[in-house]
Amino acid sequence: MLCASSFLFFAALAGAREIVFPPVSGYTTDQAILRGYNDPDISQPKFAGLMTYANLPYVHCLAADGEEVERFDIAIMGAPFDTGVTARPGARFGPAGIRQGSRRITPTAGWDIYTGENVLLDWAKIVDCGDAPLTFLDNTAALKQLDKAHKIVSSKRTTASDYTTPRIVTLGGDHTTTLSALRSTFERWGPVSVIHFDSHIDTWDPKVLGGGISHYAGVNHGTFLHIAHEEGLIRNTSIHAGIRAPVIRPKGDVRNDLRCGFEMVKARDIDRLGTQGVIDRLKKRVAGTKVYISVDIDVLDPAFAPATGTSEVGGWSTRELLTILDGLEGLEVVGADVVEVAPVYDSAGETTVLAAAEVALSLIGLMVKKPVIVPE
């Protein structure tokens, strides 16, 4: 039997009335805000709840063999890995941080003020695959897991009949994770030119950075491009952008960088060249090749991106970086990433994760605007 207090509670609910606010005197509007954003419909993306990048649909891309997976053309995948850093850890939480920074972005309100385009509602089906499950106890095992995750996601079926291999935008994770992505692009597309936005060259010989301790330690976020060159994954038409950090050997590191196939645009070159000059240098270097774009968030000055493992002062502004990225339209971008976001060091205003989310959107835009056919 119901007790008296329970009876009174349910009686009160039954008699509850909806609260209706009267219209403001003298003001009426028929304006529809974000296609019903203020309506009682609770299926709309909001600022709370489970997060995907830019409120895109989640697809379990890493489902077991035999399970049906929804088709997609561009995949967002997190790589929560930071045991290859030489400075501050924390980038394992980067994928979650970047998704948090993207929560104000939504496909139904994604029209670009500069171009009038909405790359999230164009021809490509774009999904968030969640994070690759990586161990934090063994770098070698974790990278093998990430290799496998990339292989599985890039093998899925697309919605487009002409562009049959999905492309992946990876949310890092420290920069070591780019090695797995380059292995994946090599398998699907052959060797690629790398446009590498960073304050560090990341082509250090493992014997110089880490390998003097052990072979295991030589695989890290400062040596992955050297290793990618050794494995034949990248072309000798690659280029750095935004470099300003010191090197370990005054001449040897730069010579080794050239051997690895890289030219260099230093951070202060933008003062002389301007953003268009930088764009022209990058596009000329990689012309006629398949391209992988890797953005270490520390290419930005710490004023714009404090939440990273190895900050270097004197970097580019967020606006400059976005202008340069958007200026690369027309390149055949077959893979991309934004890495080294360590949210624990961010400001209360989420400066870094907001910037990283916008960088990821620019990378998606480059892929949407230039579909790429798999070479035979």
C-alpha positions as CSV (number, residue, x, y, z in Angstrom):
1,M,0.0,0.0,0.0
2,L,1.1,3.6,-0.7
3,C,1.9,5.6,2.4
4,A,0.4,9.0,2.8
5,S,3.6,10.8,1.8
6,S,3.9,8.8,-1.4
7,F,0.3,9.5,-2.2
8,L,0.8,13.2,-1.8
9,F,3.9,13.1,-4.0
10,F,2.2,11.5,-6.9
11,A,-0.8,13.7,-6.5
12,A,1.4,16.7,-6.8
13,L,3.0,15.4,-10.0
14,A,-0.4,14.7,-11.5
15,G,-1.5,18.3,-10.7
16,A,1.8,19.9,-11.9
17,R,1.3,22.4,-14.7
18,E,3.7,23.5,-17.4
19,I,5.4,26.8,-16.8
20,V,4.8,29.2,-19.7
21,F,6.6,32.5,-19.8
22,P,4.6,35.4,-21.4
23,P,6.0,37.1,-24.5
24,V,8.1,40.2,-24.0
25,S,5.8,43.2,-24.5
26,G,6.1,44.8,-27.9
27,Y,8.5,42.1,-29.3
28,T,7.7,39.1,-31.5
29,T,9.9,37.0,-33.7
30,D,9.6,34.0,-36.0
31,Q,13.4,33.5,-36.2
32,A,14.4,29.8,-36.1
33,I,17.6,29.5,-34.1
34,L,19.9,26.7,-35.3
35,R,17.0,24.7,-36.8
36,G,15.1,24.3,-33.6
37,Y,17.9,24.5,-31.1
38,N,15.6,25.9,-28.4
39,D,12.8,23.5,-29.1
40,P,11.9,20.7,-26.7
41,D,13.4,18.2,-29.1
42,I,16.2,16.4,-27.1
43,S,17.8,14.7,-30.1
44,Q,19.8,17.8,-31.0
45,P,23.5,18.1,-30.1
46,K,24.0,20.2,-27.0
47,F,26.9,21.0,-24.6
48,A,26.5,18.0,-22.3
49,G,26.5,14.3,-22.6
50,L,28.6,11.9,-24.5
51,M,31.0,13.8,-26.8
52,T,32.1,13.0,-30.3
53,Y,34.3,15.4,-32.4
54,A,32.0,18.2,-33.7
55,N,28.9,16.2,-32.6
56,L,29.5,13.9,-35.6
57,P,27.9,10.4,-35.4
58,Y,29.8,7.7,-33.6
59,V,30.6,4.5,-35.4
60,H,32.3,1.4,-33.9
61,C,34.9,1.3,-36.6
62,L,37.0,-1.3,-34.7
63,A,34.2,-3.8,-34.5
64,A,35.2,-7.5,-34.6
65,D,35.5,-9.3,-37.9
66,G,32.1,-10.2,-39.3
67,E,30.2,-7.4,-37.6
68,E,28.5,-4.9,-39.9
69,V,30.0,-1.4,-39.8
70,E,28.3,1.7,-41.1
71,R,30.0,3.1,-44.2
72,F,32.0,6.3,-44.0
73,D,34.5,8.4,-46.0
74,I,36.5,10.2,-43.4
75,A,37.1,8.9,-39.9
76,I,38.2,10.7,-36.7
77,M,40.2,8.4,-34.4
78,G,41.8,9.2,-31.1
79,A,45.3,7.9,-30.2
80,P,45.6,8.3,-26.4
81,F,49.3,7.7,-26.1
82,D,52.0,9.8,-24.4
83,T,54.8,7.5,-23.2
84,G,57.0,8.6,-26.0
85,V,57.4,12.2,-24.8
86,T,60.7,13.8,-23.8
87,A,59.1,16.5,-21.7
88,R,55.7,16.9,-20.0
89,P,53.3,14.0,-20.2
90,G,49.5,14.3,-20.5
91,A,48.8,14.0,-24.2
92,R,47.0,10.7,-23.7
93,F,44.1,12.9,-22.7
94,G,44.4,14.9,-25.9
95,P,41.7,13.1,-27.9
96,A,39.1,13.8,-25.1
97,G,40.3,17.4,-24.8
98,I,40.0,18.1,-28.5
99,R,36.5,16.6,-28.6
100,Q,35.6,18.8,-25.7
101,G,37.1,21.8,-27.6
102,S,34.9,20.9,-30.6
103,R,31.6,20.7,-28.7
104,R,30.3,24.0,-30.0
105,I,30.8,22.8,-33.6
106,T,27.9,20.9,-35.2
107,P,27.2,20.0,-38.8
108,T,23.8,21.8,-38.8
109,A,25.5,25.1,-37.9
110,G,28.9,24.6,-39.6
111,W,28.7,27.1,-42.5
112,D,32.1,28.8,-43.0
113,I,31.9,32.6,-42.8
114,Y,34.8,33.0,-45.2
115,T,33.7,30.5,-47.9
116,G,30.0,29.9,-47.3
117,E,30.7,26.2,-47.4
118,N,29.9,23.5,-44.9
119,V,32.4,20.7,-45.2
120,L,30.6,18.6,-42.6
121,L,27.5,18.4,-44.8
122,D,29.2,17.9,-48.1
123,W,29.6,14.7,-50.1
124,A,31.7,12.9,-47.4
125,K,30.2,10.8,-44.6
126,I,32.4,11.9,-41.6
127,V,32.3,9.9,-38.4
128,D,34.0,9.6,-35.0
129,C,35.4,6.2,-34.4
130,G,36.3,6.9,-30.8
131,D,39.8,6.0,-29.5
132,A,42.1,3.2,-30.3
133,P,42.5,1.1,-27.2
134,L,46.2,1.5,-26.4
135,T,48.2,0.1,-23.4
136,F,50.2,2.7,-21.5
137,L,52.6,0.1,-20.1
138,D,54.6,-0.8,-23.2
139,N,55.4,1.6,-26.1
140,T,56.0,-1.2,-28.6
141,A,52.8,-3.0,-27.8
142,A,50.8,0.3,-27.9
143,L,52.2,1.2,-31.4
144,K,51.4,-2.3,-32.7
145,Q,47.8,-1.8,-31.4
146,L,47.7,1.6,-33.2
147,D,49.1,0.1,-36.4
148,K,46.3,-2.4,-36.3
149,A,43.6,0.2,-35.5
150,H,44.7,2.2,-38.5
151,K,44.7,-0.8,-40.7
152,I,41.2,-1.8,-39.7
153,V,39.7,1.7,-40.1
154,S,41.3,2.3,-43.5
155,S,40.0,-1.0,-44.7
156,K,36.3,-0.2,-44.2
157,R,33.9,0.5,-47.0
158,T,33.1,4.1,-48.1
159,T,29.9,5.6,-49.2
160,A,31.5,7.0,-52.4
161,S,31.9,4.6,-55.3
162,D,34.9,6.5,-56.8
163,Y,36.8,7.1,-53.6
164,T,37.0,3.7,-52.0
165,T,39.5,4.1,-49.2
166,P,38.5,6.0,-46.1
167,R,40.9,8.7,-44.9
168,I,41.7,9.2,-41.2
169,V,42.2,12.3,-39.1
170,T,44.0,11.2,-35.9
171,L,43.6,13.1,-32.6
172,G,46.8,12.6,-30.6
173,G,48.4,11.6,-28.4
174,D,52.0,12.5,-28.5
175,H,53.7,12.8,-31.9
176,T,55.0,9.2,-31.9
177,T,51.5,8.2,-33.0
178,T,52.1,9.7,-36.4
179,L,54.4,6.8,-37.2
180,S,51.4,4.4,-37.2
181,A,49.4,6.7,-39.4
182,L,52.2,6.9,-41.9
183,R,52.5,3.1,-42.0
184,S,48.8,3.0,-42.8
185,T,48.9,5.7,-45.5
186,F,51.9,3.9,-47.1
187,E,50.0,0.6,-47.3
188,R,47.0,2.3,-48.9
189,W,48.5,5.1,-50.9
190,G,52.2,4.5,-51.2
191,P,54.9,6.9,-50.0
192,V,53.7,10.4,-49.1
193,S,55.1,13.9,-48.8
194,V,54.8,15.1,-45.2
195,I,53.9,18.7,-44.3
196,H,55.0,18.8,-40.7
197,F,53.8,21.7,-38.6
198,D,55.9,21.8,-35.5
199,S,58.4,23.8,-33.5
200,H,60.8,20.8,-33.5
201,I,62.3,18.9,-36.5
202,D,61.4,15.4,-35.1
203,T,63.9,13.7,-37.5
204,W,66.5,13.0,-34.8
205,D,68.5,9.8,-35.2
206,P,67.3,7.4,-32.5
207,K,70.9,6.9,-31.5
208,V,71.0,10.6,-30.6
209,L,67.6,11.1,-28.9
210,G,66.8,8.1,-26.7
211,G,68.6,5.3,-28.4
212,G,71.7,5.7,-26.3
213,I,69.8,4.3,-23.4
214,S,68.0,1.5,-25.2
215,H,66.6,0.6,-28.6
216,Y,63.1,0.9,-27.0
217,A,63.7,4.4,-25.9
218,G,64.8,5.5,-29.4
219,V,61.3,5.3,-30.7
220,N,59.7,8.5,-29.4
221,H,58.1,11.8,-30.5
222,G,61.3,13.3,-31.7
223,T,62.5,10.4,-33.9
224,F,59.4,9.1,-35.6
225,L,60.1,11.0,-38.9
226,H,63.6,9.5,-39.0
227,I,62.1,6.1,-38.5
228,A,59.4,6.7,-41.2
229,H,62.2,7.7,-43.6
230,E,64.2,4.5,-42.8
231,E,61.0,2.5,-43.4
232,G,60.5,4.1,-46.8
233,L,57.1,5.6,-45.8
234,I,57.8,9.2,-46.9
235,R,59.1,10.9,-49.9
236,N,62.1,13.2,-50.2
237,T,59.7,16.0,-51.0
238,S,58.6,16.7,-47.4
239,I,58.8,19.9,-45.5
240,H,58.6,21.3,-42.0
241,A,56.7,24.5,-41.1
242,G,57.1,26.7,-38.0
243,I,60.4,25.3,-36.8
244,R,62.2,27.3,-34.0
245,A,63.4,24.9,-31.3
246,P,67.1,24.2,-30.8
247,V,68.8,21.1,-32.1
248,I,71.1,18.7,-30.2
249,R,74.0,18.7,-32.6
250,P,74.8,22.1,-34.3
251,K,75.3,20.6,-37.8
252,G,74.6,16.9,-37.6
253,D,70.9,17.1,-36.9
254,V,70.3,19.5,-39.8
255,R,72.3,17.3,-42.2
256,N,70.3,14.3,-41.0
257,D,67.1,16.2,-41.5
258,L,68.0,16.8,-45.1
259,R,68.8,13.1,-45.6
260,C,65.3,12.3,-44.3
261,G,63.9,14.3,-47.2
262,F,62.9,17.6,-45.5
263,E,63.1,21.3,-46.3
264,M,62.3,23.8,-43.6
265,V,60.2,26.9,-43.1
266,K,61.3,28.4,-39.8
267,A,58.8,30.2,-37.5
268,R,60.3,33.7,-38.2
269,D,60.2,33.2,-41.9
270,I,56.5,34.2,-41.7
271,D,57.6,37.8,-40.9
272,R,59.4,38.0,-44.3
273,L,57.2,35.7,-46.4
274,G,53.8,36.3,-44.9
275,T,51.2,33.6,-44.8
276,Q,50.8,33.4,-48.6
277,G,54.5,33.1,-49.0
278,V,54.5,30.1,-46.6
279,I,51.6,28.6,-48.4
280,D,53.4,28.9,-51.7
281,R,56.6,27.3,-50.3
282,L,54.6,24.3,-48.9
283,K,52.6,23.7,-52.0
284,K,55.6,24.0,-54.3
285,R,57.5,21.4,-52.3
286,V,54.8,18.7,-52.3
287,A,53.4,19.4,-55.7
288,G,52.2,16.4,-57.6
289,T,52.3,14.0,-54.7
290,K,50.0,12.4,-52.1
291,V,50.3,14.4,-48.9
292,Y,50.1,13.7,-45.2
293,I,49.7,16.7,-42.9
294,S,50.8,16.5,-39.3
295,V,50.1,19.4,-36.9
296,D,51.9,19.4,-33.6
297,I,50.0,22.0,-31.6
298,D,53.3,23.4,-30.3
299,V,53.7,25.0,-33.7
300,L,51.6,27.7,-32.1
301,D,53.1,30.1,-29.6
302,P,52.5,29.1,-26.0
303,A,50.3,32.2,-25.7
304,F,47.9,30.5,-28.1
305,A,48.5,26.8,-27.1
306,P,50.0,26.4,-23.6
307,A,48.7,22.9,-23.2
308,T,51.4,20.9,-24.8
309,G,54.4,18.8,-23.7
310,T,57.3,20.8,-25.2
311,S,56.4,24.5,-25.5
312,E,58.7,26.8,-27.5
313,V,58.2,30.5,-27.5
314,G,58.2,32.6,-30.7
315,G,55.6,30.6,-32.5
316,W,52.7,31.3,-34.9
317,S,49.3,32.6,-33.9
318,T,46.2,30.4,-34.3
319,R,44.9,32.7,-37.0
320,E,48.2,32.4,-39.0
321,L,48.1,28.6,-38.7
322,L,44.5,28.3,-39.8
323,T,45.1,30.7,-42.8
324,I,48.0,28.6,-43.9
325,L,46.1,25.3,-43.5
326,D,43.1,26.6,-45.5
327,G,45.5,27.9,-48.2
328,L,46.6,24.3,-48.9
329,E,43.3,23.5,-50.6
330,G,43.8,21.5,-53.7
331,L,46.5,19.1,-52.3
332,E,45.7,15.4,-52.3
333,V,45.6,15.0,-48.5
334,V,45.4,11.2,-47.7
335,G,45.9,11.4,-43.9
336,A,46.3,14.0,-41.2
337,D,46.6,14.5,-37.5
338,V,46.7,17.1,-34.7
339,V,48.9,15.9,-31.8
340,E,50.6,16.9,-28.5
341,V,47.5,18.4,-26.9
342,A,47.9,17.9,-23.1
343,P,44.7,19.4,-21.6
344,V,46.0,19.4,-18.0
345,Y,48.2,22.4,-18.9
346,D,45.4,24.4,-20.6
347,S,44.0,27.7,-19.4
348,A,40.5,27.9,-17.8
349,G,39.4,29.3,-21.2
350,E,40.4,26.1,-23.0
351,T,42.7,28.0,-25.3
352,T,44.6,25.0,-26.7
353,V,41.7,22.5,-27.1
354,L,39.6,25.1,-28.9
355,A,42.6,25.8,-31.3
356,A,43.2,22.1,-31.8
357,A,39.5,21.4,-32.6
358,E,39.6,24.2,-35.2
359,V,42.8,22.8,-36.7
360,A,41.1,19.4,-37.1
361,L,38.2,21.0,-38.9
362,S,40.6,22.6,-41.3
363,L,42.2,19.2,-42.0
364,I,38.8,17.7,-42.6
365,G,38.0,20.5,-45.0
366,L,41.1,19.8,-47.1
367,M,40.0,16.2,-47.4
368,V,36.4,17.0,-48.3
369,K,37.4,19.6,-50.9
370,K,39.9,17.3,-52.7
371,P,38.7,13.7,-53.0
372,V,41.5,11.3,-53.8
373,I,41.3,8.1,-55.9
374,V,43.4,5.2,-54.7
375,P,46.3,4.4,-57.1
376,E,46.1,1.1,-58.9
